[in-house]
Amino acid sequence: MYQVEMRHITKTFPSVVADDDVDFFVEEGEIHALMGENGAGKSILMSILAGLYRPDSGEIFVGGQRRVFTSPLDAIAAGIGMVFQEFQLFGSMTLAENIIFRQEPTRRGLIDQGAANAKVRAISQRYGLEFDPAAKAANAPVGVLQRAEIVKALYRDAKILILDEPTAVLTPQETVGLFKVLRELRAEGHTIVFITHKLREVMEISDRVTVLRDGKVVARLDTAKTTPDEISHAMTGRAIDLTMRPPTRQPGADVLAVRGLGARSDRGVEVLRGVDLTVRAGEIVGLAGVAGNGQAELAQVLSGLAKASTGTVELGGKDITAAKVARRRELGLSYIPEDRWSVGAAGPASVAENLAMGHHRAPPIRPRRLLSRRAMRSFAAKLIDQFSIKVPAPQTLAGTLSGGNLQKLVAARELAHEAPLLIAEQPTRGVDIGSIEFIHGQLVDYRDRGGAVLLISAELSEILSLSGRIAVMYEGRIVAVLNAGQATEDQIGLLMAGVTAGTPPPGQPPGEGTEL
């Protein structure tokens, strides 16, 4: 029996058909992957199921009963909970307060905080989603925030869970933990819709797959009977191979030179310890490491968003250790940040305005003293076309874009600078496989034009396929720099875990160290 039936769903926006006569079916007690390129209509379709949008036409059935959702409250009452890619939590409230919001247990007319914490703790422990209910949401790491979002849905007795790109901001270890939770939920009869771009995850966790392209269903597949190649071909209409290494080239002089770099967090904790690193012209250097080992902090110090406590940073032979962000830009630094929403883009500004940021001090966008709106629109139209950013118009607010399209916007803007140095931090996070292939090609072209690229990525396959050299970070230090052509995932994985030559892995007796 189908737990969810969406029949002939159509949803249009000004100049965009998001979903076009879509039929979508999910069986009870399965994990169903919903796939497609950025802008294919996945999130809109699920937002309709979650009651955020009303379809222009079509019908929805839940458990065989026809439903009409006029708001998310109607969907919640029908047992549907959605965990959005951008978490819907109030930072000033505790996790428990967020979870019980609008469904607070009361005692004598007052909110019973003790009962709330107890119920939240019971749900989180039952499904292996433990966290401190009294912790402030603003201070919690992203993995904990996602657990809280899932518990919030379960607190409301959701039997159908919709997860939109749930692993986009998770470390590999957190992803393993999430998949364990999803399997337990499935075993207890929950139905899960899993929106993702990651083929490996689809093959690992899902039972069936539905693929959308340009707002239409193009494939319905049983995971056990399909292949990653078949899914990617259905998504893009062509064969894609992300494992091919581009030809290497001889690098030039040092563009970035980091010596003895140290930094501390806002709480005074040492997060970078004596980092030495160079990136040369015409070279991509990959930076690998388990999240939380200093990669993000290094990117922030290099870009000027955080201060160094010791050491020096040189860009093109000039000391920028204490330089402001604008000065670093002026000397030739481009930066694709990990956080595209709060650092990489301004949501209330238009797509054209966001694409112009950083280019706005020079012609053609600023031919004289004032900005040229015409030049700004022309520049935006060029990048929108080049990077296939799906947006109704350049005047569209950036905050309305999907996560993948916003990522393409940020990447397009920074790659267009033609700066000597590009720091690319998680440049393909949340984008579809076709866009990954395109961005990879743009990074290689950037390198071939003489640019120096520091690539920071949680995807080892991405680092191995693009880099000439690979630096591995552990506990704020660079513990090894490897030739990418000779490195392996196993070797890098051991270094990421702190295992160096002569150092035994955890649990292995001294004298039996792994040879690297």
Helices and strands as residue ranges (DSSP letters): E 2-13, E 16-27, E 31-36, H 42-49, E 57-62, E 65-67, H 72-77, E 80-83, H 95-100, E 106-107, E 110-111, H 113-126, G 137-139, H 142-155, E 160-164, H 172-187, E 191-195, H 199-205, E 208-213, E 216-222, G 223-225, H 228-236, E 254-264, E 270-280, E 283-288, H 295-303, E 310-315, E 318-319, H 325-331, E 333-336, I 340-344, H 351-356, H 373-386, G 398-400, H 403-415, E 421-425, H 433-448, E 452-456, H 460-466, E 469-474, E 477-483, H 489-496
